[in-house]
């Protein structure tokens, strides 16, 4: 829930933190999944909110609904969650806690485009703090990949950074040797 004091009820973040810290190598907890799934589900929730609703009743209370020509709110919420889950699976950006955002954005008229910035800022904080805390351990590495670039076989992001640094050192030393003429068997004419 968002109010005028910018209090933000983000009940799905404990689930995100559980996935990031307990299932560190799992793809569902990588930054790409977190960011893209949250943005996708926010958009789904905002789109579903445009569907006319007949209040919070079901078809049994259809006569007493405030707008008898719209769908019951529970149906719109179910549609938002269903589209959120199936869309994540189709796009390959599964992050289960993000589906709660489709439900919340479809249900709560106070949550709008401005709330999206707060959610993405919270995502950045979660990822940065997780990187700082998890990477203190010698047994764990976070994240294993960014933006779909899987570097699991090379030791994750840090392993890839080590590989790039070694390659750069090797290139610089080979270039320096070739300039000074200290390569074995090289004759420069």
C-alpha positions as CSV (number, residue, x, y, z in Angstrom):
1,X,0.0,0.0,0.0
2,X,1.3,3.5,-0.8
3,X,0.2,6.5,1.2
4,X,1.1,10.2,1.2
5,X,4.1,9.5,3.4
6,X,5.6,7.2,0.8
7,X,5.2,4.1,2.9
8,X,5.4,1.2,0.5
9,X,4.1,-2.2,1.5
10,X,6.4,-4.6,-0.3
11,X,5.4,-8.0,1.0
12,X,7.1,-9.9,-1.9
13,X,10.7,-8.7,-1.0
14,X,11.1,-11.2,1.8
15,X,10.5,-14.0,-0.8
16,X,13.0,-12.4,-3.1
17,X,15.6,-12.2,-0.4
18,X,14.9,-15.8,0.5
19,X,15.5,-16.8,-3.1
20,X,18.7,-14.7,-3.5
21,X,20.3,-15.9,-0.2
22,X,19.1,-19.5,0.0
23,X,19.0,-20.4,-3.8
24,X,22.0,-18.2,-4.8
25,X,23.0,-20.2,-7.9
26,X,19.4,-20.6,-9.1
27,X,18.4,-18.5,-12.2
28,X,15.2,-17.2,-10.4
29,X,17.4,-15.2,-8.1
30,X,19.7,-13.5,-10.6
31,X,19.4,-9.7,-11.2
32,X,18.1,-10.1,-14.8
33,X,15.2,-12.2,-13.5
34,X,14.4,-9.9,-10.6
35,X,14.4,-6.7,-12.7
36,X,12.6,-8.0,-15.8
37,X,10.0,-10.0,-14.0
38,X,9.2,-7.1,-11.7
39,X,8.8,-4.7,-14.7
40,X,6.8,-7.2,-16.7
41,X,4.4,-7.9,-13.8
42,X,3.9,-4.2,-13.0
43,X,2.9,-3.7,-16.7
44,X,0.6,-6.6,-16.5
45,X,-1.0,-5.3,-13.4
46,X,-1.4,-1.8,-14.8
47,X,-3.0,-3.2,-18.0
48,X,-5.4,-5.4,-16.1
49,X,-6.4,-2.5,-13.9
50,X,-7.9,-0.9,-17.1
51,X,-10.5,-3.7,-17.2
52,X,-13.9,-2.4,-15.9
53,X,-14.7,-4.1,-12.6
54,X,-18.0,-4.5,-10.7
55,X,-16.5,-4.2,-7.3
56,X,-15.1,-6.9,-5.0
57,X,-18.1,-9.2,-5.2
58,X,-18.5,-12.4,-7.2
59,X,-21.3,-13.3,-9.6
60,X,-23.6,-14.2,-6.7
61,X,-23.5,-10.5,-5.6
62,X,-23.7,-9.3,-9.1
63,X,-27.0,-7.4,-8.5
64,X,-25.4,-5.4,-5.6
65,X,-22.2,-4.5,-7.4
66,X,-21.3,-0.9,-7.8
67,X,-20.8,-1.4,-11.6
68,X,-22.9,-4.4,-12.8
69,X,-21.3,-4.2,-16.2
70,X,-17.7,-5.0,-15.2
71,X,-16.0,-8.1,-14.1
72,X,-15.7,-9.0,-10.4
73,X,-12.4,-7.7,-9.0
74,X,-11.4,-11.2,-8.0
75,X,-11.5,-12.3,-11.7
76,X,-9.4,-9.3,-12.7
77,X,-6.9,-10.2,-10.0
78,X,-6.8,-13.8,-11.1
79,X,-6.3,-12.8,-14.7
80,X,-3.4,-10.5,-13.7
81,X,-1.7,-13.3,-11.8
82,X,-2.3,-15.8,-14.6
83,X,-1.0,-13.5,-17.2
84,X,2.0,-12.6,-15.0
85,X,3.0,-16.3,-14.5
86,X,2.4,-17.4,-18.0
87,X,4.2,-14.3,-19.5
88,X,7.2,-14.9,-17.2
89,X,7.4,-18.5,-18.4
90,X,7.0,-17.5,-22.0
91,X,9.7,-14.8,-21.8
92,X,12.1,-16.9,-19.7
93,X,12.2,-14.5,-16.8
94,X,10.7,-16.6,-14.0
95,X,10.9,-14.9,-10.6
96,X,7.9,-16.1,-8.5
97,X,7.7,-13.3,-6.0
98,X,7.2,-10.8,-8.8
99,X,3.8,-12.2,-9.6
100,X,2.6,-10.5,-6.4
101,X,3.2,-7.2,-8.1
102,X,0.7,-8.1,-10.9
103,X,-1.9,-8.7,-8.3
104,X,-1.1,-5.6,-6.3
105,X,-0.9,-3.2,-9.3
106,X,-4.2,-4.7,-10.7
107,X,-6.0,-4.2,-7.3
108,X,-4.7,-1.0,-5.8
109,X,-5.5,2.2,-7.6
110,X,-2.9,4.1,-5.6
111,X,-0.1,2.0,-7.2
112,X,0.8,3.6,-10.5
113,X,3.7,4.5,-12.7
114,X,5.4,6.5,-9.9
115,X,5.4,3.4,-7.7
116,X,7.3,1.6,-10.5
117,X,10.4,3.8,-9.8
118,X,10.2,2.9,-6.0
119,X,10.0,-0.8,-6.9
120,X,13.0,-0.6,-9.2
121,X,15.0,1.4,-6.7
122,X,14.2,-1.3,-4.1
123,X,15.4,-3.9,-6.6
124,X,18.7,-2.1,-7.0
125,X,19.2,-2.0,-3.2
126,X,18.4,-5.7,-2.9
127,X,20.8,-6.7,-5.6
128,X,23.7,-4.4,-4.4
129,X,23.3,-5.5,-0.8
130,X,23.1,-9.1,-1.8
131,X,26.3,-8.8,-3.8
132,X,28.1,-7.2,-0.9
133,X,26.9,-9.8,1.6
134,X,27.0,-13.0,-0.4
135,X,30.4,-12.3,-2.1
136,X,32.0,-12.2,1.4
137,X,31.7,-15.9,1.4
138,X,34.4,-17.9,-0.5
139,X,31.8,-20.6,-1.2
140,X,29.2,-18.5,-2.9
141,X,29.2,-16.1,-5.8
142,X,26.4,-13.6,-6.7
143,X,25.4,-12.9,-9.3
144,X,26.3,-15.7,-11.6
145,X,25.1,-13.8,-14.6
146,X,23.7,-10.5,-15.7
147,X,21.5,-9.7,-18.7
148,X,21.3,-13.3,-19.8
149,X,25.1,-13.8,-20.1
150,X,25.6,-17.1,-18.3
151,X,29.1,-17.4,-16.9
152,X,28.5,-20.2,-14.6
153,X,31.3,-22.4,-15.9
154,X,33.9,-19.6,-15.4
155,X,33.1,-19.0,-11.8
156,X,30.4,-16.4,-12.1
157,X,30.8,-12.7,-12.6
158,X,34.0,-12.6,-10.5
159,X,35.5,-15.5,-12.5
160,X,34.7,-13.8,-15.7
161,X,36.3,-10.6,-14.4
162,X,39.4,-12.6,-13.5
163,X,39.5,-14.2,-16.9
164,X,39.2,-10.8,-18.6
165,X,42.0,-9.4,-16.4
166,X,44.3,-12.3,-17.2
167,X,43.6,-12.0,-20.9
168,X,44.3,-8.2,-20.7
169,X,47.6,-8.8,-18.8
170,X,48.6,-11.4,-21.3
171,X,47.9,-9.2,-24.2
172,X,49.8,-6.2,-22.7
173,X,52.8,-8.3,-21.9
174,X,52.8,-9.9,-25.4
175,X,52.5,-6.5,-27.0
176,X,55.4,-5.2,-24.8
177,X,57.6,-8.1,-25.7
178,X,56.9,-7.7,-29.4
179,X,57.7,-3.9,-29.2
180,X,61.0,-4.5,-27.3
181,X,61.8,-7.4,-29.6
182,X,62.2,-10.0,-26.8
183,X,60.0,-12.7,-28.3
184,X,61.8,-15.9,-28.9
185,X,62.3,-16.7,-32.5
186,X,60.7,-13.4,-33.8
187,X,62.7,-11.6,-36.4
188,X,61.4,-8.2,-37.3
189,X,62.6,-7.0,-40.7
